[in-house]
Structures are given as structure tokens and as C-alpha cells.
Amino acid sequence: MLQPHSTKFSPGRILLSSFLFVIAVGSFLLSLPISRTTNISWLNIIFTTTSTTCVTGLKVVPMSAFTFFGKCIILCLIQIGGLGLMTLSFFLISLFLNLGMSTKIVAGQLLEYGFWSKTKNFLFLIIGTTFIIELIGAVFLYFPFKENMPKADAIFSALFHSVSAFCNAGITLFDNGLEPYKTALFPLGILAVLVFAGGLGFLVWNEVLIKIKTFIRSLKTKQKHIHFSLHFKIVMVTSFFLVFAGAIITWLIEYQNSLKGVGIVKSIVISLFNSMSLRSAGFQMINMQHASTATLLVFLFLMFIGASPSSTGSGIKTTTFALSIATIGAIIKNRTSVEIFGRTVPYDQVYKAITIISLSLIWIFSLTFILLLTDGGLGFFKLFFEAVSAFSTCGYATETTPLLSTIGKILIMITMLIGRVGSLTLILGLRKRKQKLLYSYPKERIAIS
């Protein structure tokens, strides 16, 4: 039996097209003389726009190469890239028109939100949560910034870095990054909270708000049993585990190395901030030229996993990582099903997690192989690190990005786009629509080990 598809355009194609459109418009705006303080090649302009829209942060030109207008364009690109053009479009449409069922379904698929009838409410939650958190973050960042710059510059810098942190872009207005605030605990703490909040995902924030409402109502009924979803539990447990494990390992390795002389408290804060930032933001606090290779391997691991689904970050996502670990555990325990927190995960999601990890590794190693052919003089590890950083849209690099060849920069741009859209989403979106087969072939076992 055959089951036809009812929709002509897949969410994957819509998502890819929206990013390409934003990159095209952003490149044109940044190429205008009013946006630049110096001449910048078209390739570097497109690279900057792609990196900004994909909230990556890899740079080939310093921020000082752009005027205030250009920096405003970059700020807008970060915001659009973090939320997604289609999310903003659906939100604006919903302000004036009622979304039809087909539009709600497409929007729900793009947002990874299963309750299509409540898509409009979810859109308002995304926009409202984003702007409120970014505004609060900007207010707190203003105070440390105003001590080192004029009031107007402090206001813009606070807003810019708040948006950049929440959208997990890791882009700063300072050519030397956050080096001036390396030992300033207050701004680092605010930026860390913003990065962590943006990386949790809007599905988590939606559930938090729902549970708060449920708790308030339960005060009247005296029923205070609040149950969180499996998605919420996996995201929170995995996120905290990765942050603290990454921070502890980094601190133990680097305390007498790149963090030597900073002090115990400040070195711990820097390690925590760095661990949060590596999830997908890319704010650089530890000098990678002085960090040990073991630390860089930890960085690669954290970058590859990335943030959580429906968030402003990328990577394979925390749920994919947790599901892969649970699958390994099920095989070791000889279980016939994959179980997490007392729940059985459907096989189609297990297959999807394995596919995402496999496709991601294939792309990263293929990209590294090609980069070794085009830019082999930069060294294997630096190119491999660049590939993982671009794919995870982290932007944490070993200062090799400006040294890449034209082909290398183009490949990194493609990788940033794939990383932001998602490897599996991109493949499913680009493939030719076929009718779904509702039959299966006979089973036959093969030797595995």
C-alpha cells in the first residue's frame, strides 16, 4: 500500500531557503560603504554574514572593520539566525491573521513542537521569552560595560552581547574577545546564564512556564505532584552533567597551565564559563595556543554535542547524545528496548539519533580530509578543530579561519549552514519526495561481532 504526501514543500527546504535568503540580504547590506570602515572582499563579507546568521562566530575580519550601522546589521542577523526567519515570520503573521491548520503544521514541524493547535501560543512564548531574557541580560551587562566606555557605547555593547550570548553566537564587539573581562566575575556570570538559557531550548522553557501555572493552581487544590516530561529530564540532567564535567576536567588540567596565576575562585569561574560557552556559543576565555591537547579534546567533545533541541544552539544536541548512551547501555544489559528514566524510547527515535551522529561524523571527517588537501599546511589538528567548531556553530577556533584558502572558506560556510539547519533535516529536506512504502522485506540476521 502506498501513502501519498500531502505537502509539496518540506520544513527542511523551507528552513534552508530562509537561511539562504537572510544570508543573501545580509551580505548585500554589509557590502554597502555605510557598513564598512575598510575594503572587504566579497568572499569575506559572505563568510561573515554566514557565520553571523548561523550564530557561529568564526571571523575572517575584525569587528573594527564595520561601522556602527554594520554592527547593527550584524546584531539583527544574530537575532534572526538565533530565532529563525520563519519563526519571526510566523509570529508576525499570527499578530494579524489566524494561522490555518496547514500553516500550523508546518510551523510546528519547524519548531519541533508537537501540539499544532497551540502553535500560536508557542510562537508568542519564543518571542516573549527571548526578548525578556535578552533585555534583562542587557540591563545587567550595562553596569560593568559603562565603567570602561561612554554611556551610549555601553548601552549598545550590553544589548549586543546579551543577544549574542542568548542566541549562542559568541560574537563580541571587541577584537580581542572577552579578554578585558577575563577576571570580571559579574559580567562572565551574566553571559554564562544567558548562554545556558539559550541552549536549553524553548520546549524546556514552555514546560517550565506550564509547570509554574500548574503549581500555582495546585496551591488551591493541594495537589502538588508535578511531573516533568522525559524531554525535560534528559535536557536538564545532560546539560548540567556536561557543564560541570567539562568545567572540572578543564580546571584540573589547566589550573597549572593556561589558568596559572589567576586564582582558585576565578579559575573555577572561567572553567565553568568556558564549559557553558563550548556547548555552542564560542566565547573564548582560555587561550587555545597555551591550552594542552587533552583540554582541546574535551572542547571538541563538548562542541560536538552542542545545545538542546529547539534552542538557539546547534551540535548533535543533548538528547541525541543521551539517547546514544542509553542505547549502548541497553545493548550491554541485553535489553530489547532503550529505556531512560523509566520510559521506553520508540525505535524510530533511536534510529534517528544514530543517523544524526553518523552523518555528523561523516561530514566532519570528510571536510577535514578535503581541508587537508587544500590547506594542509595549517596542520591536521587545527583543521579538524575548525571543522568541528564550524559544524557545531560554536566558533571556537585556533585562529586559523582567516588563513584558510578560498575553497576552505567556502567549505566552512557550507558546514556552518549544515550545522545550523541540521544534517538530517537538510538531507530529508533536499531529497526528492517519494511515496512512503508500507511493506517490509523478510528478516535475515548477519554477523556483527
JOUR-V539965 format. One record per residue. N is the residue number from 1. SS is DSSP state (a for helix, b for strand, c for the rest). Layout:
{{N SS} {N SS}}
//
This chain:
{{1 c} {2 b} {3 b} {4 c} {5 c} {6 c} {7 c} {8 c} {9 c} {10 c} {11 a} {12 a} {13 a} {14 a} {15 a} {16 a} {17 a} {18 a} {19 a} {20 a} {21 a} {22 a} {23 a} {24 a} {25 a} {26 a} {27 a} {28 a} {29 a} {30 a} {31 a} {32 c} {33 a} {34 a} {35 a} {36 b} {37 c} {38 c} {39 c} {40 c} {41 c} {42 a} {43 a} {44 a} {45 a} {46 a} {47 a} {48 a} {49 a} {50 a} {51 a} {52 a} {53 a} {54 c} {55 c} {56 c} {57 c} {58 c} {59 c} {60 c} {61 c} {62 c} {63 a} {64 a} {65 a} {66 b} {67 c} {68 a} {69 a} {70 a} {71 a} {72 a} {73 a} {74 a} {75 a} {76 a} {77 a} {78 a} {79 a} {80 a} {81 a} {82 a} {83 a} {84 c} {85 a} {86 a} {87 a} {88 a} {89 a} {90 a} {91 a} {92 a} {93 a} {94 a} {95 a} {96 a} {97 c} {98 c} {99 c} {100 c} {101 a} {102 a} {103 a} {104 a} {105 a} {106 a} {107 a} {108 a} {109 a} {110 a} {111 c} {112 c} {113 c} {114 c} {115 c} {116 a} {117 a} {118 a} {119 a} {120 a} {121 a} {122 a} {123 a} {124 a} {125 a} {126 a} {127 a} {128 a} {129 a} {130 a} {131 a} {132 a} {133 a} {134 a} {135 a} {136 a} {137 a} {138 a} {139 a} {140 a} {141 a} {142 a} {143 a} {144 a} {145 a} {146 c} {147 c} {148 c} {149 c} {150 c} {151 a} {152 a} {153 a} {154 a} {155 a} {156 a} {157 a} {158 a} {159 a} {160 a} {161 a} {162 a} {163 a} {164 a} {165 a} {166 a} {167 c} {168 c} {169 c} {170 c} {171 c} {172 c} {173 c} {174 c} {175 c} {176 c} {177 c} {178 c} {179 a} {180 a} {181 a} {182 c} {183 c} {184 c} {185 a} {186 a} {187 a} {188 a} {189 a} {190 a} {191 a} {192 a} {193 a} {194 a} {195 a} {196 a} {197 a} {198 a} {199 a} {200 a} {201 c} {202 a} {203 a} {204 a} {205 a} {206 a} {207 a} {208 a} {209 a} {210 a} {211 a} {212 a} {213 a} {214 a} {215 a} {216 a} {217 a} {218 a} {219 a} {220 a} {221 a} {222 c} {223 c} {224 c} {225 c} {226 c} {227 c} {228 c} {229 c} {230 a} {231 a} {232 a} {233 a} {234 a} {235 a} {236 a} {237 a} {238 a} {239 a} {240 a} {241 a} {242 a} {243 a} {244 a} {245 a} {246 a} {247 a} {248 a} {249 a} {250 a} {251 a} {252 a} {253 a} {254 a} {255 c} {256 c} {257 c} {258 c} {259 c} {260 c} {261 c} {262 c} {263 c} {264 a} {265 a} {266 a} {267 a} {268 a} {269 a} {270 a} {271 a} {272 a} {273 a} {274 a} {275 a} {276 a} {277 a} {278 c} {279 c} {280 c} {281 c} {282 c} {283 c} {284 c} {285 c} {286 c} {287 c} {288 c} {289 c} {290 c} {291 c} {292 c} {293 a} {294 a} {295 a} {296 a} {297 a} {298 a} {299 a} {300 a} {301 a} {302 a} {303 a} {304 a} {305 a} {306 c} {307 c} {308 c} {309 c} {310 c} {311 c} {312 c} {313 c} {314 c} {315 c} {316 c} {317 c} {318 a} {319 a} {320 a} {321 a} {322 a} {323 a} {324 a} {325 a} {326 a} {327 a} {328 a} {329 a} {330 a} {331 a} {332 a} {333 c} {334 c} {335 c} {336 c} {337 c} {338 b} {339 b} {340 b} {341 c} {342 c} {343 b} {344 b} {345 b} {346 c} {347 a} {348 a} {349 a} {350 a} {351 a} {352 a} {353 a} {354 a} {355 a} {356 a} {357 a} {358 a} {359 a} {360 a} {361 a} {362 a} {363 a} {364 a} {365 a} {366 a} {367 a} {368 a} {369 a} {370 a} {371 a} {372 a} {373 a} {374 a} {375 a} {376 a} {377 a} {378 a} {379 c} {380 a} {381 a} {382 a} {383 a} {384 a} {385 a} {386 a} {387 a} {388 a} {389 a} {390 a} {391 a} {392 c} {393 c} {394 c} {395 c} {396 c} {397 c} {398 c} {399 c} {400 c} {401 a} {402 a} {403 a} {404 c} {405 c} {406 a} {407 a} {408 a} {409 a} {410 a} {411 a} {412 a} {413 a} {414 a} {415 a} {416 a} {417 a} {418 a} {419 a} {420 a} {421 a} {422 c} {423 a} {424 a} {425 a} {426 a} {427 a} {428 a} {429 a} {430 a} {431 c} {432 c} {433 c} {434 c} {435 c} {436 b} {437 b} {438 c} {439 c} {440 c} {441 c} {442 c} {443 c} {444 c} {445 c} {446 c} {447 c} {448 c} {449 c}}
//
